[in-house]
Amino acid sequence: MIIVAGESATGKSTMVLQLEKLLKENGFDVELSFEHHPDYSGENSFYFHKHEEPHFDEKIAAIKVSTKITLKEMQVYRGFKTTKRIEIE
């Protein structure tokens, strides 16, 4: 599980879309979870890609300029599973 966390309007959804694309291009089986997401949960989840893709390059450029990304790894002990966590500050 990868979690992208940060304040409102900091580029979390854009980064999730970028991560999904990168992982799928590298052969990973990726599932996006919109549970409890204020904008894309329920019926709105269908529109996630449609909403993010039109201005994707502009959004990524804005994130690069205004956001520091901190990567942290956190191991969770549940059998042999581990969880890696990515935080956007």
Secondary structure by P-SEA (a helix, b strand, c coil): cbbbbbcccccaaaaaaaaaaaaaaaccbbbbbcccccccccccccccccccccaaaaaaaaaaacbbbbbbbbbbccccbbbbbbbcc
